[in-house]
Amino acid sequence: MERQRFQTVENLERMLVITASLPCLLQLRERLDAHIDVPEMACETVLSKDEWKVLWLSTEHSHPLPKIPPSAHWAFYAIS
């Protein structure tokens, strides 16, 4: 990140958006690794109800919102 050129505010904002998701992904991966014994753990163990619903609506455009929360495995890949 230090090597990137931030000549404009727009470039800085773009880089912040890209790099801001990395800590979230690492934290989610760490939580999943801690619960590796549970193969189909619900995503509500790592995300709030509102968080997974927003994630679903933003990634699964052609599918309606499920009544049962998807797996944490789905959440990890949907975020990444």
Backbone hydrogen bonds in HBPLUS format (Angstrom, degrees):
<---DONOR---> <-ACCEPTOR-->    atom                        ^
c    i                          cat <-CA-CA->   ^        H-A-AA   ^      H-
h    n   atom  resd res      DA  || num        DHA   H-A  angle D-A-AA Bond
n    s   type  num  typ     dist DA aas  dist angle  dist       angle   num
A0004-GLN N   A0001-MET O   3.12 MM   3  5.37 152.5  2.20 106.3 114.4     1
A0012-LEU N   A0008-THR O   3.24 MM   4  6.55 158.4  2.29 146.0 151.5     2
A0013-GLU N   A0009-VAL O   2.88 MM   4  6.15 161.7  1.91 154.2 159.2     3
A0014-ARG N   A0010-GLU O   2.93 MM   4  6.12 160.1  1.97 149.6 154.8     4
A0015-MET N   A0011-ASN O   3.06 MM   4  6.25 163.3  2.09 148.7 152.5     5
A0016-LEU N   A0012-LEU O   2.96 MM   4  6.18 155.0  2.02 149.8 157.0     6
A0017-VAL N   A0013-GLU O   3.02 MM   4  6.24 155.7  2.08 150.2 156.1     7
A0018-ILE N   A0014-ARG O   3.11 MM   4  6.37 159.2  2.15 148.8 154.2     8
A0019-THR N   A0015-MET O   2.93 MM   4  6.09 169.1  1.94 153.6 156.6     9
A0020-ALA N   A0016-LEU O   2.84 MM   4  5.63 137.1  2.03 141.7 151.5    10
A0022-LEU N   A0019-THR O   3.34 MM   3  5.54 145.7  2.47 102.6 111.4    11
A0025-LEU N   A0021-SER O   3.02 MM   4  6.29 158.1  2.07 156.3 162.3    12
A0026-LEU N   A0022-LEU O   2.99 MM   4  6.23 161.2  2.03 156.0 161.1    13
A0027-GLN N   A0023-PRO O   2.94 MM   4  6.09 157.1  1.99 146.1 152.1    14
A0028-LEU N   A0024-CYS O   2.94 MM   4  6.12 161.9  1.97 149.7 154.8    15
A0029-ARG N   A0025-LEU O   2.91 MM   4  6.07 160.7  1.94 147.8 153.4    16
A0030-GLU N   A0026-LEU O   2.96 MM   4  6.14 152.4  2.04 142.9 150.3    17
A0031-ARG N   A0027-GLN O   3.01 MM   4  6.29 156.4  2.06 148.6 154.5    18
A0032-LEU N   A0028-LEU O   2.94 MM   4  6.23 156.0  2.00 150.6 157.4    19
A0033-ASP N   A0029-ARG O   2.89 MM   4  6.12 156.6  1.95 148.4 154.8    20
A0034-ALA N   A0030-GLU O   3.07 MM   4  6.29 145.4  2.20 142.3 151.2    21
A0035-HIS N   A0032-LEU O   3.08 MM   3  5.18 137.3  2.27  99.5 111.4    22
A0038-VAL N   A0035-HIS O   3.07 MM   3  5.81 162.4  2.10 123.3 128.1    23
A0072-ALA N   A0041-MET O   2.71 MM  31  5.72 152.2  1.78 163.0 160.0    24
A0045-THR N   A0042-ALA O   3.17 MM   3  6.06 165.8  2.19 123.5 125.7    25
A0043-CYS N   A0070-PRO O   2.81 MM  27  5.86 158.4  1.86 162.3 154.9    26
A0046-VAL N   A0043-CYS O   3.02 MM   3  5.59 157.7  2.07 114.8 121.3    27
A0047-LEU N   A0043-CYS O   2.82 MM   4  5.90 143.6  1.95 151.7 163.4    28
A0052-TRP N   A0048-SER O   3.06 MM   4  6.35 167.7  2.08 160.5 161.0    29
A0053-LYS N   A0049-LYS O   3.17 MM   4  6.27 153.4  2.24 143.5 151.1    30
A0054-VAL N   A0050-ASP O   3.01 MM   4  6.18 161.7  2.04 151.7 156.0    31
A0055-LEU N   A0051-GLU O   2.97 MM   4  6.13 160.9  2.00 148.1 154.1    32
A0056-TRP N   A0052-TRP O   2.84 MM   4  5.97 155.9  1.90 142.8 149.3    33
A0057-LEU N   A0053-LYS O   2.97 MM   4  6.18 170.2  1.98 151.0 153.3    34
A0058-SER N   A0054-VAL O   2.98 MM   4  6.11 142.3  2.12 144.7 154.8    35
A0059-THR N   A0055-LEU O   3.05 MM   4  6.15 127.6  2.33 142.3 154.8    36
A0059-THR N   A0056-TRP O   3.17 MM   3  5.31 141.5  2.32 101.0 111.7    37
A0060-GLU N   A0056-TRP O   2.75 MM   4  5.42 166.6  1.77 157.4 160.8    38
A0063-HIS N   A0060-GLU O   3.22 MM   3  5.55 162.2  2.25 112.7 118.1    39
A0075-ALA N   A0071-SER O   3.20 MM   4  6.59 157.8  2.25 143.5 149.1    40
A0076-PHE N   A0072-ALA O   2.98 MM   4  6.23 160.6  2.01 152.7 156.4    41
A0077-TYR N   A0073-HIS O   3.24 MM   4  6.52 166.6  2.26 151.5 154.0    42
A0078-ALA N   A0074-TRP O   2.79 MM   4  5.94 150.9  1.87 153.9 163.5    43
A0079-ILE N   A0075-ALA O   2.98 MM   4  6.09 155.0  2.04 150.5 155.7    44
A0080-SER N   A0076-PHE O   3.04 MM   4  6.25 157.2  2.09 144.0 150.9    45
